[in-house]
Amino acid sequence: MLQLLKKGVRSTLHAFTGEPKPQIGEFAKRIKHRHSTFWKSADAELIRNSYIDKNDSLEQLQSVKYWQRKLSNKYNARLFAEMHGCRVPALYWKGRNIDDLDFKKLPQQYVIRPTIGHSCNMVFLMNNTFNLMNKNFYSVEEIKEQLYQALSENPHQEFLFEEFVKSESGEYKIPNDYKISLFNGELAVIDVINRMSPKSGLSSCYDEHWNRVDTLSAYYNEASTQEPPLCLAEMIGFAKKLSKAYQIFVRIDFYATDKGAVFGEFTPTPGKCEGFRLDADKKLLKYWDRYCPGMI
């Protein structure tokens, strides 16, 4: 319902201002088709929420059609990244019954995120009682209330309580997102998001040699050119390894921390087809046709 309202507002604004609606390129159309194929099938949630085992072989994981859907569950994504040698945040707790968790045993800094979700929805970056993500204070009971509300809306939902990874300089702050677009092991672009809140931030894009390139989307304002993270080579190596296993186009998120590159998540349908600049759409389409021909 919320998405329909947003689309209605956008359409009304375009009609009111006389501005043409943004064009959708072929790459975005493929992402839209993938999203529909992945998530409108009868088995979609069963596939996503069937937990994998870290001892599973890649062949076992690939025994299901569009097996990559399993990795849209963030717990499965963690395991898959670990299986391929990537660093992940420490996991303190996972589950649905939040009352089973003793909050007093958590460190002062920790992260809460759902196993199913996108766009930083229901993500808490807790520093004592302060959520850095939305700049609000929370008691334990207030956190529980919000989590239980989300759980009541989705019987498959669980929450992860994880390590709050520090920045390369050792600070607890909203981490920069390194969103890496890859095609079967080939890196197309690194989009760095300097996030200020769930819906706001600045963006700058680079190739794998850290040359500045055009931005992918108009969603964020452009940032000034950033220095590369100290762990850039490690980050790229991990990303390519994961992408080669994942096969089809995927965006993989990493964080640059005082421990090195830390895996975040897989996003197979970024933006659900909306927001790509047409020049970026054409660039990504060329990578798709060259490195993932015939793949969904």
Contacts in CASP RR format, 6 or more apart in sequence:
PFRMAT RR
TARGET T0000
AUTHOR 0000-0000-0000
METHOD contacts of the structure
MODEL  1
MLQLLKKGVRSTLHAFTGEPKPQIGEFAKRIKHRHSTFWKSADAELIRNS
YIDKNDSLEQLQSVKYWQRKLSNKYNARLFAEMHGCRVPALYWKGRNIDD
LDFKKLPQQYVIRPTIGHSCNMVFLMNNTFNLMNKNFYSVEEIKEQLYQA
LSENPHQEFLFEEFVKSESGEYKIPNDYKISLFNGELAVIDVINRMSPKS
GLSSCYDEHWNRVDTLSAYYNEASTQEPPLCLAEMIGFAKKLSKAYQIFV
RIDFYATDKGAVFGEFTPTPGKCEGFRLDADKKLLKYWDRYCPGMI
10 21 0 8 1.000
11 21 0 8 1.000
13 19 0 8 1.000
14 20 0 8 1.000
14 21 0 8 1.000
22 218 0 8 1.000
22 274 0 8 1.000
22 275 0 8 1.000
23 278 0 8 1.000
24 32 0 8 1.000
24 273 0 8 1.000
24 274 0 8 1.000
25 276 0 8 1.000
25 278 0 8 1.000
25 281 0 8 1.000
25 282 0 8 1.000
25 285 0 8 1.000
26 281 0 8 1.000
26 282 0 8 1.000
26 285 0 8 1.000
27 276 0 8 1.000
27 281 0 8 1.000
27 282 0 8 1.000
27 284 0 8 1.000
27 285 0 8 1.000
27 288 0 8 1.000
28 273 0 8 1.000
28 274 0 8 1.000
28 275 0 8 1.000
28 276 0 8 1.000
28 281 0 8 1.000
29 273 0 8 1.000
30 285 0 8 1.000
30 288 0 8 1.000
30 296 0 8 1.000
31 269 0 8 1.000
31 270 0 8 1.000
31 271 0 8 1.000
31 272 0 8 1.000
31 273 0 8 1.000
32 269 0 8 1.000
32 272 0 8 1.000
32 273 0 8 1.000
33 296 0 8 1.000
34 268 0 8 1.000
34 269 0 8 1.000
34 296 0 8 1.000
35 269 0 8 1.000
35 272 0 8 1.000
35 273 0 8 1.000
37 66 0 8 1.000
37 296 0 8 1.000
38 44 0 8 1.000
38 66 0 8 1.000
38 69 0 8 1.000
38 72 0 8 1.000
38 268 0 8 1.000
38 269 0 8 1.000
39 69 0 8 1.000
44 69 0 8 1.000
45 156 0 8 1.000
47 64 0 8 1.000
47 66 0 8 1.000
47 67 0 8 1.000
47 69 0 8 1.000
47 70 0 8 1.000
48 69 0 8 1.000
48 70 0 8 1.000
48 72 0 8 1.000
48 73 0 8 1.000
48 116 0 8 1.000
48 156 0 8 1.000
49 73 0 8 1.000
49 115 0 8 1.000
49 116 0 8 1.000
49 156 0 8 1.000
50 70 0 8 1.000
51 73 0 8 1.000
51 75 0 8 1.000
51 76 0 8 1.000
51 79 0 8 1.000
52 61 0 8 1.000
52 70 0 8 1.000
52 76 0 8 1.000
52 79 0 8 1.000
52 80 0 8 1.000
53 79 0 8 1.000
54 79 0 8 1.000
54 82 0 8 1.000
54 83 0 8 1.000
56 83 0 8 1.000
58 245 0 8 1.000
61 67 0 8 1.000
61 70 0 8 1.000
61 80 0 8 1.000
64 70 0 8 1.000
66 296 0 8 1.000
68 246 0 8 1.000
68 247 0 8 1.000
68 248 0 8 1.000
68 250 0 8 1.000
68 266 0 8 1.000
68 268 0 8 1.000
69 268 0 8 1.000
70 76 0 8 1.000
70 80 0 8 1.000
71 77 0 8 1.000
71 80 0 8 1.000
71 246 0 8 1.000
71 266 0 8 1.000
71 268 0 8 1.000
72 116 0 8 1.000
72 266 0 8 1.000
72 268 0 8 1.000
73 115 0 8 1.000
73 116 0 8 1.000
74 113 0 8 1.000
74 114 0 8 1.000
74 115 0 8 1.000
74 116 0 8 1.000
74 117 0 8 1.000
74 160 0 8 1.000
74 265 0 8 1.000
75 94 0 8 1.000
75 115 0 8 1.000
75 158 0 8 1.000
75 160 0 8 1.000
77 263 0 8 1.000
77 264 0 8 1.000
77 265 0 8 1.000
77 266 0 8 1.000
78 88 0 8 1.000
78 91 0 8 1.000
78 160 0 8 1.000
78 263 0 8 1.000
80 242 0 8 1.000
80 245 0 8 1.000
80 266 0 8 1.000
81 88 0 8 1.000
81 238 0 8 1.000
81 242 0 8 1.000
81 263 0 8 1.000
81 264 0 8 1.000
82 88 0 8 1.000
84 238 0 8 1.000
84 241 0 8 1.000
84 242 0 8 1.000
84 245 0 8 1.000
85 238 0 8 1.000
85 241 0 8 1.000
86 238 0 8 1.000
86 241 0 8 1.000
86 242 0 8 1.000
86 261 0 8 1.000
86 262 0 8 1.000
86 263 0 8 1.000
87 238 0 8 1.000
87 259 0 8 1.000
87 260 0 8 1.000
87 261 0 8 1.000
87 262 0 8 1.000
87 263 0 8 1.000
88 262 0 8 1.000
88 263 0 8 1.000
88 264 0 8 1.000
89 111 0 8 1.000
89 162 0 8 1.000
89 163 0 8 1.000
89 164 0 8 1.000
89 165 0 8 1.000
89 262 0 8 1.000
89 264 0 8 1.000
90 162 0 8 1.000
90 163 0 8 1.000
91 160 0 8 1.000
91 161 0 8 1.000
91 162 0 8 1.000
91 163 0 8 1.000
92 105 0 8 1.000
92 106 0 8 1.000
92 107 0 8 1.000
92 110 0 8 1.000
92 161 0 8 1.000
92 162 0 8 1.000
92 163 0 8 1.000
93 101 0 8 1.000
93 160 0 8 1.000
93 161 0 8 1.000
94 115 0 8 1.000
94 158 0 8 1.000
94 159 0 8 1.000
94 160 0 8 1.000
94 161 0 8 1.000
95 158 0 8 1.000
95 159 0 8 1.000
96 151 0 8 1.000
96 157 0 8 1.000
96 158 0 8 1.000
96 159 0 8 1.000
98 144 0 8 1.000
98 147 0 8 1.000
98 148 0 8 1.000
98 151 0 8 1.000
98 159 0 8 1.000
99 144 0 8 1.000
101 161 0 8 1.000
103 140 0 8 1.000
103 143 0 8 1.000
106 161 0 8 1.000
107 163 0 8 1.000
107 164 0 8 1.000
108 127 0 8 1.000
108 128 0 8 1.000
109 126 0 8 1.000
109 127 0 8 1.000
109 128 0 8 1.000
109 164 0 8 1.000
109 172 0 8 1.000
110 126 0 8 1.000
110 161 0 8 1.000
110 162 0 8 1.000
110 163 0 8 1.000
110 164 0 8 1.000
111 123 0 8 1.000
111 124 0 8 1.000
111 125 0 8 1.000
111 126 0 8 1.000
111 160 0 8 1.000
111 161 0 8 1.000
111 162 0 8 1.000
111 163 0 8 1.000
111 164 0 8 1.000
112 122 0 8 1.000
112 123 0 8 1.000
112 124 0 8 1.000
112 126 0 8 1.000
112 143 0 8 1.000
112 147 0 8 1.000
112 159 0 8 1.000
112 160 0 8 1.000
112 161 0 8 1.000
112 162 0 8 1.000
113 122 0 8 1.000
113 123 0 8 1.000
113 124 0 8 1.000
113 159 0 8 1.000
113 160 0 8 1.000
113 162 0 8 1.000
114 121 0 8 1.000
114 122 0 8 1.000
114 123 0 8 1.000
114 150 0 8 1.000
114 157 0 8 1.000
114 158 0 8 1.000
114 159 0 8 1.000
114 160 0 8 1.000
115 156 0 8 1.000
115 157 0 8 1.000
115 158 0 8 1.000
115 159 0 8 1.000
115 160 0 8 1.000
116 154 0 8 1.000
116 156 0 8 1.000
116 157 0 8 1.000
118 267 0 8 1.000
119 198 0 8 1.000
119 199 0 8 1.000
120 133 0 8 1.000
120 195 0 8 1.000
120 198 0 8 1.000
120 199 0 8 1.000
121 198 0 8 1.000
122 146 0 8 1.000
122 147 0 8 1.000
122 150 0 8 1.000
122 159 0 8 1.000
123 133 0 8 1.000
123 198 0 8 1.000
124 131 0 8 1.000
124 133 0 8 1.000
124 138 0 8 1.000
124 143 0 8 1.000
125 131 0 8 1.000
125 132 0 8 1.000
125 133 0 8 1.000
125 164 0 8 1.000
125 174 0 8 1.000
126 132 0 8 1.000
126 138 0 8 1.000
126 164 0 8 1.000
127 164 0 8 1.000
127 172 0 8 1.000
129 137 0 8 1.000
129 138 0 8 1.000
129 139 0 8 1.000
130 136 0 8 1.000
130 137 0 8 1.000
130 138 0 8 1.000
131 137 0 8 1.000
131 138 0 8 1.000
132 172 0 8 1.000
132 173 0 8 1.000
132 174 0 8 1.000
133 174 0 8 1.000
133 197 0 8 1.000
133 198 0 8 1.000
134 197 0 8 1.000
134 198 0 8 1.000
135 197 0 8 1.000
138 146 0 8 1.000
147 159 0 8 1.000
150 157 0 8 1.000
150 159 0 8 1.000
151 157 0 8 1.000
151 158 0 8 1.000
151 159 0 8 1.000
164 172 0 8 1.000
165 175 0 8 1.000
165 255 0 8 1.000
165 257 0 8 1.000
165 258 0 8 1.000
165 259 0 8 1.000
165 262 0 8 1.000
166 172 0 8 1.000
166 257 0 8 1.000
166 258 0 8 1.000
166 259 0 8 1.000
167 173 0 8 1.000
167 175 0 8 1.000
167 176 0 8 1.000
167 256 0 8 1.000
167 257 0 8 1.000
167 258 0 8 1.000
168 229 0 8 1.000
168 230 0 8 1.000
168 231 0 8 1.000
168 256 0 8 1.000
168 257 0 8 1.000
168 258 0 8 1.000
168 260 0 8 1.000
169 258 0 8 1.000
170 258 0 8 1.000
174 195 0 8 1.000
174 196 0 8 1.000
175 195 0 8 1.000
175 255 0 8 1.000
175 256 0 8 1.000
175 257 0 8 1.000
176 192 0 8 1.000
176 193 0 8 1.000
176 194 0 8 1.000
176 195 0 8 1.000
176 226 0 8 1.000
176 255 0 8 1.000
176 256 0 8 1.000
177 191 0 8 1.000
177 192 0 8 1.000
177 193 0 8 1.000
177 195 0 8 1.000
177 253 0 8 1.000
177 255 0 8 1.000
178 190 0 8 1.000
178 191 0 8 1.000
178 192 0 8 1.000
178 229 0 8 1.000
178 235 0 8 1.000
178 253 0 8 1.000
178 254 0 8 1.000
178 255 0 8 1.000
178 256 0 8 1.000
179 190 0 8 1.000
179 191 0 8 1.000
179 192 0 8 1.000
179 193 0 8 1.000
179 251 0 8 1.000
179 252 0 8 1.000
179 253 0 8 1.000
179 267 0 8 1.000
179 270 0 8 1.000
180 187 0 8 1.000
180 189 0 8 1.000
180 190 0 8 1.000
180 191 0 8 1.000
180 235 0 8 1.000
180 236 0 8 1.000
180 239 0 8 1.000
180 251 0 8 1.000
180 252 0 8 1.000
180 253 0 8 1.000
180 254 0 8 1.000
181 187 0 8 1.000
181 188 0 8 1.000
181 189 0 8 1.000
181 190 0 8 1.000
181 191 0 8 1.000
181 216 0 8 1.000
181 249 0 8 1.000
181 250 0 8 1.000
181 251 0 8 1.000
181 270 0 8 1.000
181 284 0 8 1.000
181 287 0 8 1.000
182 188 0 8 1.000
182 239 0 8 1.000
182 240 0 8 1.000
182 242 0 8 1.000
182 243 0 8 1.000
182 246 0 8 1.000
182 249 0 8 1.000
182 250 0 8 1.000
182 251 0 8 1.000
182 252 0 8 1.000
183 243 0 8 1.000
183 248 0 8 1.000
183 249 0 8 1.000
183 287 0 8 1.000
183 288 0 8 1.000
183 290 0 8 1.000
183 291 0 8 1.000
183 292 0 8 1.000
184 243 0 8 1.000
184 244 0 8 1.000
184 247 0 8 1.000
184 248 0 8 1.000
184 249 0 8 1.000
184 291 0 8 1.000
184 292 0 8 1.000
184 295 0 8 1.000
185 240 0 8 1.000
185 241 0 8 1.000
185 243 0 8 1.000
185 244 0 8 1.000
185 291 0 8 1.000
186 240 0 8 1.000
186 243 0 8 1.000
186 287 0 8 1.000
186 290 0 8 1.000
186 291 0 8 1.000
187 207 0 8 1.000
187 208 0 8 1.000
187 236 0 8 1.000
187 239 0 8 1.000
187 240 0 8 1.000
187 243 0 8 1.000
188 283 0 8 1.000
188 284 0 8 1.000
188 287 0 8 1.000
189 205 0 8 1.000
189 206 0 8 1.000
189 207 0 8 1.000
189 213 0 8 1.000
189 216 0 8 1.000
189 280 0 8 1.000
189 283 0 8 1.000
189 284 0 8 1.000
190 205 0 8 1.000
190 206 0 8 1.000
190 207 0 8 1.000
190 208 0 8 1.000
190 210 0 8 1.000
191 203 0 8 1.000
191 204 0 8 1.000
191 205 0 8 1.000
191 215 0 8 1.000
191 216 0 8 1.000
192 203 0 8 1.000
192 204 0 8 1.000
192 205 0 8 1.000
192 206 0 8 1.000
192 223 0 8 1.000
192 226 0 8 1.000
193 201 0 8 1.000
193 202 0 8 1.000
193 203 0 8 1.000
193 220 0 8 1.000
194 201 0 8 1.000
194 202 0 8 1.000
194 203 0 8 1.000
194 204 0 8 1.000
194 223 0 8 1.000
194 226 0 8 1.000
195 201 0 8 1.000
196 202 0 8 1.000
200 220 0 8 1.000
201 220 0 8 1.000
201 221 0 8 1.000
202 220 0 8 1.000
202 221 0 8 1.000
202 222 0 8 1.000
202 223 0 8 1.000
203 215 0 8 1.000
203 216 0 8 1.000
203 217 0 8 1.000
203 219 0 8 1.000
203 220 0 8 1.000
203 221 0 8 1.000
203 222 0 8 1.000
203 223 0 8 1.000
204 212 0 8 1.000
204 215 0 8 1.000
204 222 0 8 1.000
204 223 0 8 1.000
204 224 0 8 1.000
204 225 0 8 1.000
204 226 0 8 1.000
205 212 0 8 1.000
205 213 0 8 1.000
205 214 0 8 1.000
205 215 0 8 1.000
205 216 0 8 1.000
206 212 0 8 1.000
206 213 0 8 1.000
206 226 0 8 1.000
206 228 0 8 1.000
207 213 0 8 1.000
208 236 0 8 1.000
210 228 0 8 1.000
210 232 0 8 1.000
212 225 0 8 1.000
214 277 0 8 1.000
214 279 0 8 1.000
214 280 0 8 1.000
215 222 0 8 1.000
215 277 0 8 1.000
215 280 0 8 1.000
216 276 0 8 1.000
216 277 0 8 1.000
216 280 0 8 1.000
216 284 0 8 1.000
217 275 0 8 1.000
217 276 0 8 1.000
217 277 0 8 1.000
217 280 0 8 1.000
218 275 0 8 1.000
218 277 0 8 1.000
219 275 0 8 1.000
229 235 0 8 1.000
229 256 0 8 1.000
229 261 0 8 1.000
230 256 0 8 1.000
230 260 0 8 1.000
231 256 0 8 1.000
231 257 0 8 1.000
231 260 0 8 1.000
231 261 0 8 1.000
232 256 0 8 1.000
234 260 0 8 1.000
234 261 0 8 1.000
235 254 0 8 1.000
235 256 0 8 1.000
235 261 0 8 1.000
238 254 0 8 1.000
238 261 0 8 1.000
238 263 0 8 1.000
239 252 0 8 1.000
239 254 0 8 1.000
242 252 0 8 1.000
242 263 0 8 1.000
242 266 0 8 1.000
243 250 0 8 1.000
243 252 0 8 1.000
246 252 0 8 1.000
246 266 0 8 1.000
247 292 0 8 1.000
247 295 0 8 1.000
248 268 0 8 1.000
248 292 0 8 1.000
248 295 0 8 1.000
248 296 0 8 1.000
249 268 0 8 1.000
249 284 0 8 1.000
249 287 0 8 1.000
249 288 0 8 1.000
249 292 0 8 1.000
249 295 0 8 1.000
250 266 0 8 1.000
250 267 0 8 1.000
250 268 0 8 1.000
251 266 0 8 1.000
251 267 0 8 1.000
251 268 0 8 1.000
251 270 0 8 1.000
252 263 0 8 1.000
252 264 0 8 1.000
252 265 0 8 1.000
252 266 0 8 1.000
252 267 0 8 1.000
253 263 0 8 1.000
253 264 0 8 1.000
253 265 0 8 1.000
253 266 0 8 1.000
253 267 0 8 1.000
254 261 0 8 1.000
254 262 0 8 1.000
254 263 0 8 1.000
254 264 0 8 1.000
255 261 0 8 1.000
255 262 0 8 1.000
255 264 0 8 1.000
256 262 0 8 1.000
276 284 0 8 1.000
288 295 0 8 1.000
END
